[in-house]
Amino acid sequence: MLNFLLKRLFQAVFVFFAITLVVAYAIRLTGDPALMLTQGAGSVTEADLALIRESLGLNRPFLVQYADFLHGVLTGNFGLSFMGGTPVSQLIGQALPATLLLAVIVMIVSSLISIPLGIQAAVSRGKWVDQLIRVTSLIGLSFPNFWLALMLVLCFSIWLQWLPPSGMSDPASFILPAVTMAVILTATNVRLVRSSMLETLQAQYVMVARAKGLSETKVLYKHALRNCAVPLITYFGLQFGGLLGGIVVIERVFNWPGLGTLAFDAVSSRDYPVLQAVITVLSMLIVGINLLVDIAYGLIDPRIRTE
């Protein structure tokens, strides 16, 4: 098990360095922050721009800037924002909890709905219940997330005035963004759980468990679900990582004070430290989630630990 963990840890570290290096280089191709800072300032000479670049540390070689950035990651100091001079770590600390809390709520809601529905669809294969669940999930997959978000705001915030349209002020403000993302995730997960359970329910150990007189609930959730958990954990883990990375649109629609909104504003203003820090934090979270998924493999299936 130790060799398994060390191997996965080494891979995670390598992926992290590769991502941060590519991102650090790519964001410098988006434009010159000195030009953004001097917009509306009248006539600006090249000497003025050179002084601004020097003050921001942009005149140094790229590898030197990248080395300083890695040092900041290790010490928790991401530098200062180009636009406001605010410590980037402070901005990340304010935005990260909002994004994580919303993503966790979405995954919990989606899992609590999709797993029972997927199992029920597999057990009722070919029956009207199965057809209804499959059609409903297909409809859910057809909704673009930004369109669904706007429709929910229009219906529940403007027409009915039941829920706040934006911001993170009280528990009610979580409902619309969480439902928007959970609908699409649940539609995908239901079909995944159904297909995994269909194959597992044909296995011999499931028939033996039923022959022993075990309750159907115990057969389905303790035996069948556990043995098809590896592909489900894989997809749910990747889905959670993708949810963190793709939450930008939803956060912008609902004016959610998370990493997505922070990254969008940083892109608009070419704020390198903020954007680089946001992507680095998201990369660390995604790499960490994938590492936990790999560890869960070994705990669920001893054959993986042996390999």
Secondary structure by P-SEA (a helix, b strand, c coil): caaaaaaaaaaaaaaaaaaaaaaaaaaaacccaaaaaacccccccaaaaaaaaaaacccccaaaaaaaaaaaaaaccccccccccccaaaaaaacaaaaaaaaaaaaaaaaacaaaaaaaaaaacccaaaaaaaaaaaaaaaccaaaaaaaaaacccccccccccccccccccccaaaaaaaaaaaaaaaaaaaaaaaaaaacaaaaaaaaaccccccccccccccccaaaaaaaaaaaaaaaaaaaaaaaaaaccccaaaaaaaaaaacaaaaaaaaaaaaaaaaaaaaaaaaaaaaaaccccccc
